[in-house]
Amino acid sequence: MIHTQNLTRVFKRKGEAPLIAVDTLSIDVRRGEVFGFLGPNGAGKTTTIRMLAALIGPTRGTATVNGHMLGEDAAAIRRSIGILTETPGMYDTLSAAHNLHIFAQLYGVPEPEKQVEKYLRMLGLWERREDEVGGFSKGMRQKLALARALLHEPDLLFLDEPTSGLDPEAARLVRDFIEELRGQGRTIFLCTHNLDEADRLCDRIALFRTRLLVLDTPANLRRQLFGRQVVFHLRAMLPGLAETVAALPGVQEATAIDHKLLVHVDDPETQNPAIIRALIAAGADLQFVGELRYSLEDVYLQFVQSS
């Protein structure tokens, strides 16, 4: 769906050194995945979306979007994508339905009435279809903007902070809707500061700060930084248990902390049974076992702060 090679955008500034907003970005976004694009404010995420949506041109590098070459097929790219910006503009004095009809005409949607009703109903706005958008809450405007991005049934969606500023109920509706879109086989390029949201929604994540820092699945990013750690909860810590477990194959380290044994292992699913047998044979009274799970925030901070 998206392929970039050394994509770069430099902004010239009068009396100052040029600003490199995006530096040699090379990524591939696969069809049907939710691709997270995460980074701090000012990292160049929105500039990247604007380039990929053919709204601004790159300074250097190349990209193809839906099979269209950036810089050659800009109109075809814009027709084939949907985009939700962080602060979507609407015609405030017009109704929700009228807003969508205008954009349906711009996109050349074959059955505009049907499409407008479809997405207003899906996003819970049908009963407010004749109300002026100027009186809508931020959450309602965000849902209307999402409907606008989907009117022409694009296979590729760019979503820039889709749940920013929404109350929990509205944010959950938008997240559920993104899940539904993925289930339909659509590709979603998602920028968000909500790391828990990215962890739940994204198949792969790119951490970005002007340059690409790392790209992988959330699980692999955790494993790359922290490995896998299993916590064995015991009724009491017996002498020598940590040393016994540390000597087992596949165990990298075992540390006793109060009544818990923290064990770094290569493959818990394979090695946990052997560890449990060793603990029981050593006389340990095992209460329960759990894997220590680091948050995506831990991963994000490690990579971004070290860049």
C-alpha positions in Angstrom: 0.0 0.0 0.0 2.8 2.5 0.9 6.4 2.3 0.0 8.9 5.1 0.8 12.6 5.3 -0.1 14.7 7.9 1.6 11.7 10.3 1.8 12.9 13.7 3.0 11.3 17.1 3.6 13.3 20.2 4.3 11.6 23.6 5.0 13.6 26.7 4.1 13.5 29.4 6.8 14.3 33.1 6.1 17.4 34.1 8.0 17.7 30.6 9.6 19.2 27.2 8.8 16.8 24.9 6.9 14.6 22.7 9.0 14.8 19.0 8.3 11.3 17.8 9.2 11.5 14.3 7.8 14.9 12.7 7.1 15.4 9.7 4.7 12.3 7.8 5.8 12.1 4.3 4.3 9.1 2.2 5.2 6.7 -0.3 3.8 3.1 -0.4 5.0 1.3 -3.6 4.2 -2.2 -4.0 2.9 -4.8 -4.6 5.6 -2.7 -3.6 8.6 -3.0 -0.9 11.2 0.4 0.8 11.1 1.3 3.0 14.0 3.5 6.1 13.5 4.5 7.4 16.9 6.8 10.1 18.0 7.0 13.3 20.1 5.5 16.6 19.1 7.5 18.2 16.3 9.0 14.9 15.2 7.6 15.2 11.6 4.6 12.8 11.8 2.1 15.2 10.3 4.6 16.4 7.6 5.0 12.7 6.7 1.2 12.3 6.4 0.9 15.4 4.3 3.6 14.1 1.9 2.0 10.7 1.6 -1.4 12.2 1.0 0.1 14.3 -1.8 -0.7 17.6 -0.1 3.0 18.7 -0.1 5.9 17.4 -2.1 9.1 15.8 -0.8 12.4 17.5 -1.0 14.1 14.3 -1.8 13.3 10.6 -2.0 10.4 8.7 -3.5 7.2 7.1 -2.5 4.3 5.1 -3.9 0.9 5.1 -2.4 -1.8 2.7 -3.6 0.4 2.1 -6.6 0.7 5.7 -7.5 4.0 7.5 -7.6 4.3 10.6 -5.4 4.9 13.7 -7.5 3.5 12.1 -10.6 0.0 10.9 -9.7 -1.0 13.4 -6.9 -4.7 13.6 -8.0 -4.9 9.8 -8.1 -3.4 9.4 -4.7 -5.8 11.9 -3.2 -8.8 10.2 -4.8 -7.7 6.8 -3.4 -7.2 7.7 0.2 -9.2 9.0 3.2 -7.6 11.4 5.7 -8.6 12.6 9.1 -6.5 15.5 10.4 -6.0 16.3 14.0 -8.2 19.5 13.7 -10.6 18.8 10.8 -12.3 21.8 9.3 -16.0 21.8 8.7 -18.6 24.2 7.4 -20.0 25.2 10.8 -23.2 26.9 9.5 -24.2 23.8 7.5 -25.8 20.6 8.8 -23.9 17.4 9.2 -25.6 15.8 6.2 -24.9 18.9 4.0 -21.3 18.8 5.0 -21.0 15.2 3.9 -22.9 15.8 0.7 -20.5 18.5 -0.4 -17.5 16.1 0.0 -19.4 13.2 -1.6 -19.8 15.4 -4.7 -16.1 16.4 -4.6 -15.2 12.7 -4.5 -17.7 11.8 -7.1 -19.5 9.3 -4.9 -22.0 7.3 -7.0 -24.8 7.2 -4.4 -24.2 10.1 -2.1 -27.5 9.8 -0.2 -26.9 6.2 0.6 -23.3 6.8 1.7 -24.1 9.8 3.8 -26.8 7.8 5.7 -24.6 4.8 6.0 -21.8 6.5 7.8 -23.9 8.9 9.9 -25.7 5.8 11.2 -22.6 3.9 11.8 -21.0 6.7 13.8 -24.2 7.5 15.8 -24.9 10.9 14.2 -28.0 10.1 12.1 -30.4 11.7 14.6 -28.3 14.9 14.4 -28.0 15.0 10.7 -29.9 18.3 10.2 -28.2 20.1 13.0 -25.6 22.7 12.3 -22.0 21.4 12.8 -21.1 24.6 14.7 -23.1 23.3 17.7 -21.4 19.9 17.7 -19.0 18.7 20.5 -15.4 17.9 19.6 -16.3 14.2 19.7 -19.2 14.6 17.3 -17.1 16.7 14.9 -14.4 14.0 15.0 -16.9 11.3 14.2 -18.3 13.4 11.4 -14.8 14.0 10.0 -14.2 10.2 10.1 -17.4 9.7 8.1 -16.2 12.3 5.6 -12.9 10.4 5.2 -14.8 7.2 4.4 -17.5 8.4 2.1 -15.7 7.2 -1.1 -14.7 3.9 0.5 -11.0 4.3 0.3 -8.7 1.2 1.0 -6.1 3.4 2.7 -6.9 5.8 5.6 -4.6 8.3 7.3 -5.7 9.0 10.8 -3.9 11.8 12.7 -4.8 11.7 16.4 -8.3 10.3 15.9 -9.2 10.2 19.6 -7.5 13.4 20.7 -9.6 15.3 23.2 -12.5 12.8 23.1 -14.3 11.6 26.2 -13.8 7.9 27.0 -17.1 6.8 25.4 -16.5 8.7 22.1 -12.8 7.5 22.1 -14.0 3.9 22.5 -16.5 4.2 19.7 -13.7 5.5 17.3 -11.3 2.7 18.4 -14.0 0.1 17.8 -14.7 1.6 14.4 -11.0 1.4 13.5 -11.1 -2.3 14.5 -14.1 -2.8 12.3 -12.4 -1.1 9.4 -9.3 -3.4 9.8 -11.7 -6.3 9.7 -12.9 -5.1 6.4 -9.3 -5.3 5.0 -8.6 -1.6 5.0 -5.1 -0.3 5.6 -4.8 2.4 8.4 -1.9 4.7 8.9 -2.4 5.8 12.5 -0.6 8.7 14.3 -1.5 8.9 18.0 0.0 10.0 21.3 -2.2 7.5 23.1 0.2 4.6 23.5 -2.3 2.2 25.1 -4.5 2.8 22.0 -1.5 2.1 19.7 -0.7 -1.0 21.6 -4.2 -2.4 21.2 -4.8 -1.4 17.6 -1.5 -1.5 15.7 -0.1 -4.6 14.0 3.3 -2.8 13.7 4.7 0.4 15.1 7.3 2.8 13.7 8.9 5.1 16.3 9.9 8.3 14.6 11.8 11.4 15.5 12.7 13.1 12.2 14.3 9.8 11.4 13.0 6.3 11.8 14.2 4.9 15.1 12.7 1.4 15.0 9.9 -0.5 13.3 8.4 -3.8 14.6 5.4 -5.3 16.3 4.7 -4.1 19.8 5.6 -7.6 21.2 8.9 -7.6 19.4 9.8 -4.1 20.5 9.2 -5.2 24.1 11.3 -8.3 23.6 14.1 -6.3 21.9 14.5 -4.0 24.9 13.5 -6.1 27.9 13.4 -9.7 26.9 10.8 -11.9 28.5 10.5 -12.0 32.3 8.4 -14.4 34.3 7.4 -13.9 37.9 7.0 -17.0 40.1 5.1 -16.1 43.2 6.0 -18.4 46.2 4.6 -18.8 49.7 8.1 -18.3 51.0 11.5 -17.8 49.4 13.9 -20.8 50.2 17.6 -20.5 50.1 19.3 -21.4 46.8 16.1 -21.3 44.6 17.4 -18.5 42.4 20.7 -20.3 41.8 18.8 -23.5 41.0 16.6 -21.9 38.4 19.5 -19.8 36.9 21.3 -23.0 36.1 18.5 -24.3 33.9 18.8 -24.3 30.1 17.4 -21.2 28.5 17.4 -19.1 31.7 19.3 -15.9 31.4 19.0 -14.7 34.9 17.0 -15.4 38.1 16.5 -12.9 40.9 14.8 -13.4 44.3 12.7 -10.4 45.4 10.8 -11.0 48.6 8.5 -13.9 47.9 8.9 -13.7 44.2 11.4 -15.1 41.7 11.9 -13.0 38.6 13.3 -15.1 35.8 14.6 -13.9 32.4 13.9 -16.6 29.8 14.2 -17.1 26.1 10.8 -18.9 25.6 8.5 -19.0 28.6 6.0 -21.3 26.9 8.7 -23.9 26.5 10.7 -23.3 29.6 8.2 -22.6 32.3 7.2 -26.3 32.9 10.9 -27.2 33.6 11.2 -24.2 36.0 8.0 -25.2 37.8 9.2 -28.8 38.2 12.6 -27.6 39.5 10.9 -25.3 42.0 8.6 -28.1 43.3 11.5 -30.5 43.5 13.4 -28.0 45.6 10.5 -27.8 48.0 9.1 -24.5 46.9 5.4 -23.8 47.5 4.3 -22.2 44.2 1.2 -20.0 44.3 0.9 -18.7 40.8 3.0 -17.7 37.7 2.7 -14.5 35.6 4.7 -12.8 32.9 6.0 -9.3 33.6 4.6 -7.1 30.9 6.2 -3.8 30.1 3.9 -1.1 28.6 4.4 0.4 25.2 5.1 3.7 27.1 8.2 2.0 28.6 9.4 1.0 25.1 8.6 4.4 23.6 10.5 6.3 26.3 13.5 4.0 26.0 13.9 4.5 22.2 12.9 8.2 22.0 15.0 9.4 25.0 18.1 7.5 23.7 17.8 8.9 20.2 
